Each structure stands twice: as C-alpha cells, then as structure tokens.
C-alpha cells in the first residue's frame, strides 16, 4: 500500500486557505474571482512542476495529466472544485483538488508504475454561489448524458448568460473571458478519452464523526426535490392599515413553514432531510407589509416514495389561503438517487481496509460534480470526516491526518483501477 | 372661500406620474435619481413661471417662495417629497408637492392678497428607500430641535456617508453632489425665517374611505417602536445534516413571528398595528440551513401603554431558544406621539367645513417630514382619501377631485394662518 504525505498535505491545505481568506478562519472564493484564479494558478504551477501537461476546456475546467506507460490507455481522473460559498470553509471542494494533486505528486515522487495517464481536474463553478446553477461546468461537460430534466438546466448559452447574483449584471461568460480561463472545447472530458473518475470530498455531515470513522465509502448520491414556495399578498403601509385586513406574505410564509415542519416531522421518516435556506421578500422595507415572499424547499431521501409523501404535503399547502395570501409551489429541479460504479466503490473499500483506516459505507446527501460525471463515466467518491458535520461555513474542519488518509485511499483505489481489465 | 383648479391638479398628477413611470401604473423614483431630478426640474420651472424665487439648501431641499405684502413677515410653508419607494404609486409624497404648487399658482392667478411670503418645499429623501434613513433631509434641517434618540439618527456626516442599499457603495453625499442639488446651508428652513408649515398627504390607510370622507384633519402622528428581531443558529449543508440537530434561523424566525401574532392579537388592542416588513437571511442559498435571520418589528399606537405591552411580549421571545436558535432584539428607534399645532389643526377643520367637503379627524400612523418639522415649527397635516387604503404600491390612488379638495383645504387654511396674529 502506498501512503500520501501528511506534511505535504498539511502545507497544501494551509497554502490554499490563503486564497480568499476572510480573516475569520474561512474563505470567500467565488468561481472565477481573483481569489479563485490565485488557487488555479497555484494548481497549475505545482502540476507543471511534476511534469503534468495542462489542458483547459471552453468553460474553464482544468485538466493536469501525467503520462502512463500505455500511451493509448484512457485517462483515470480525480477532481473537485476550488470555488466556495460566501464565508465558506477551507475543505469543501478544494480538498478533492488537493487530494488529486497529492496523489499525482506521490506517484511521481515515488515513481509508482501505472499504465493509464492520470489526470487531476478542477471543475469550474461547482457552488453556483455567484453564477447559478451549482455544478455548472461538470453539468455542461456531461450535458449529452444527463436525464432531460437535469439537462435542461445546463444549456450552454443559458450558462454563459447566467448573471452574478451580486451585481445582477456581469454574466458567467464575461467572468470566464475576463479570468483568462476560457480554453478549447476539444479538451472537455469525454468517455472516449477518460476511463473513470474519483472525487474526494468532506462529508458535510456528522455521521462519520458520530461513528468514529475517518473515511466514508460513498455508494450513492441520494435523490432530491427542490421547489420554490411562493406567497402573494398585498403591500400596504406599516402605520396606517388595520391588522385584520392585511395580507402579509412574510407572516403567511412563516405559517406555511411552521405547518410544513409540523406535518413532515410527524411522518418520522428516517434519513429524510429538508431545508428552506433561501428567501426572497418584496418590497423588504420596514415600513411596508410584504406582498411577496418566496422560499426554497429542498428535501432529500434515497427512497423516492418518501419524497412523494413530502410533495403531497407541499401541494396541500397551496389549497388554502394563509393570512389572506395565496400559496403556490414551483418545481425548481429534482434528481433521482445516483448510484456509483460498484467496482470503483469496492476499490475504495479495499483501499481503506488495506490501509487500516477506519471507514464505513455512507450515502452522499449533497450534490457534487461527481454526480453528473456518474451519468457519463464510471464514478465514485471518498468522504473525509467533517468536524461537527459543519460545512458551507468558516468552522468547516477535517484534520490533516484525515485529509491525508482520504488522499491515500484515493491513491490506492486509483492504482487498482489502473490495473483493472474493465470496470 | 377659494378653490383650487381640478383641471390644473389633474394635469399635474398626470405629468409628474411620468417621471419614473414603471409601465404598470406606478413609479420608481428614488431620491436624487435621474427620475427624481426630472420631477425637481419640472417643479422649479413651474414655480419660476409664477414668479417664485428658488433656494436650495445644502442637502437638496428646494424652497420656492412668492413674496407677500409684508416684506418682514416670516414665511408660511407647504411641502412634501418627490421620491418614492421601489414600485411605488403616484400620490405618496408628490401629492403634497403638487398641492403646494397648486396653492401658490392659485394665489398668483387669482391675485389673492396675503401678508406673508409663501413657500412650496420639496424635502429630499423622505422614503429612505435607496439611502437610509427615511425622512433624512427634514431630519437634518430640524436636527437641533429633535429629541436625543431621534437626533442621533440624523448626524450630518453619517447621512452623507449613507450607502445605497442597491450597490452598497454610492453614498448619499455623492448622489447629492452628482444630482447638482447641493446648495447652501444658509437656505435651510429655520424658525427665524419660517412661521409654520403644512403638509398634504394621502392617508395611506382605509379609514377615510370606510367612513366616506374625502379629507382627514390630522391631529397627531402616533408613536411607534421599531425593533430588529435576530435569530442565530448554525449553517450546515442541506443534504447531509440530520434534522433533529439543526439550528435553522429561518424556521426559528417563523416560529417567533407566529408566536408574536398569537400573543399580540390575543390582546385585542384597538388601533394597534404592527409590521414585520424587512428580512435579512444569511447565507440565503438553497443548499444551506440559515445561521442568521433578522426581521424588522414596527408597532404603532397613540397610547404608549399599549406599545409597552407589545414590547414585553417581544422581550419574552428572547428568554428561550427557538429550534435551537438564540433570539435577541435590538431597538432601532422609537418615537412618541407628536401632536400638531392646535390652531393650525382648527384652521384645517374650518377650511374643510367652510368648503363643504366631507372630512373627519384622524391620526397619522405613518411618519412624514412634517413630524420632524413639528419639533421646530407650528405644523399640521391634511390627509386625502386613499382608495382601498393602499400605498407604497402601484395601485395607490386618490381621485383628482379628492386631490383638488385637499389642495383647496390647504389653500384656505394657509390664508387663515396668514391673517392670524399668532399661532
């Protein structure tokens, strides 16, 4: 069994944590921002140093490849993203990129024989926190392989026109051009050139920690439904309009949300999670009763029958008025549970077992670039324990030891895939 | 009794409704915007046409004055604002300016004798919808006369530094400079130069309509308390974190809001209104549980003892956790009930009675420039019926007849003040 270097991994984590550092222990590194470009340049510099060739496709995805013994073999890839949410942490996404770098560096340094070319990938704009949607550029690359309801979210032209949520003006296409990372479409990942792909990622949940496991062998990304819940009332002045005749959309939304919790929680569905994380309020000034309030509703479960039950409750909410306001729901998107390639999953487990790290099987509740790649190529993921289960926040943490274990598991799983006859 | 012209008033309403027209029947006319400058220029042009002299103070307030028979007499003023909220209507604010113009035009056209110089005023940035706070430039002008807790909101330097809520960059001071409306401090309204002031405004509530009255004789602006309610939880990922351990600040805020309604409504306090119109959510993305949610809480009643009861309920909310989130409240501002000058109120009533318009006594629930002027000068207001009680929205409407009645009432009340020995 081969081991990655704790020292090198620690240094990488620390160095990349400076690109976009908030000063509070976390980072804000929006896709294609100055800070993200710094991380990309550091990636390129280090990959060139070990002799990797760099290719950049038309949506800024970067592929750093070291040659294998068989010049005709397809590439085995590893990758994740360098962009973050606002006030995010130092692990979500970037850990998968650092692990891929660490795997390639270890292979080169230790002269580990391998047949296939091996590629470390940075996917552009996974978070979608400045330019929606999330997983944008893995979505574009996998476009032809996606189910229709996901595919329609990733039309190339729509993506280029996606506007910054901050200035509502700059488009993703403009930001891409300005970043200097608009390469050539011919470099996109395809099944003709690539054999399979691995993604190492933090768990973003508390399950591994609770079970005292460092590593998660991921078997699937669980299905989800994502809706917008919209309440419409009437704007009136705060000081002059009698209470009993108001139609307050924020109050109505609060009633709907409390009712949803009451009804859904009463079902006691194990493993179900649902989140109402984004809100829109209009006109959103303290002297006006809101006439419009919208919130996101995202529910996730491996078994579609439970999501169907939740959807029924959501639909029921639209059948009545809430404090005089109408309620409607709009489907934003859904995805079915995506299962990973069973052979790759077994390599990850074998690598973890042989290395003697503590591990368990786990589902991914979050979406990742890997989930779209899974429609195109044999794919799997490796999870690293998240302290307190926290992510998308500055407190996000995995120990250097755990991160190095994750990279070592990926290294050995990649080498098993390298020797496999077929996946 | 003198009458204003229905035809002229109708034309004015229609003309000024074009400055910032949204195409949906309303306007967006932020203070000092291109649209607001168009309205200001039209005001100046028309006032110059009737021989008024124009003065502009250092915060852009415009004073258009026609001379009276007594060159030493103090000025009698009338005024309101031309700025609006986002997607506001064609009456809030602008009606007070149009009425003042109409009064001056009628006096000049009909050669109505008057002793005092008479002034029509535009107050800059009443809504505070782009640059907070509201009633900014009447607040600055009345600064020395305001109670300390209001005064501290209107420090001149703070006002100049107030940042656009849209780009979070442009300051009010910069916008003022760029607008060309930064005049001289010596032109500010003062008690040495001005005798008293009237403000005509739409009711912004449904009371006059319900009672079939066109005109409200306003006796006070009712007191208010304005707080921020803040819930703090923990950001975790939407797909990975078990429900029972979440600390969801938006859900907690919804629970607080529902509980506030339940408790406050149970008190059955006649005339009490409270509004939660502004929200802040962080990080406000659909894949994150919010760790922070803040909403405004504005309650208004003439009698401070009822506001005290509401505050107790608000304070009680901070004594427990809501879905694992802490709750705190912060006082934003409060104001005591401001009573109008009783002599001026009696003139308004006499004018309405003598003109034969339908009227009643009424309180103002909303804040107006007049309320700060009331600390400095004898002040009063005239309300015009609002259809459906709607305001701060595009549906805002008062009929041309009602608007003209309002102007006629102000005209005759101003002429009574002109003849008074003292107020």
Interface residues (C-beta under 8 A of the other chain):
Chain A: X85 X86 X87 X129 X134 X167 X203 X204 X205 X206 X207 X222 X224 X226 X234 X235 X236 X237 X238 X239 X240 X241 X242 X243 X245 X248 X250 X251 X253 X254 X255 X257 X258 X261 X265 X272 X273 X274 X275 X276 X277 X278 X279 X281 X283 X284 X285 X286 X287 X288 X289 X290 X291 X295 X296 X298 X300 X332 X364 X365 X366 X367 X389 X390 X391 X392 X393
Chain B: X85 X86 X87 X129 X134 X167 X203 X204 X205 X206 X207 X222 X224 X226 X234 X235 X236 X237 X238 X239 X240 X241 X242 X243 X245 X248 X250 X251 X253 X254 X255 X257 X258 X261 X265 X272 X273 X274 X275 X276 X277 X278 X279 X281 X283 X284 X285 X286 X287 X288 X289 X290 X291 X295 X296 X298 X300 X332 X364 X365 X366 X367 X389 X390 X391 X392 X393
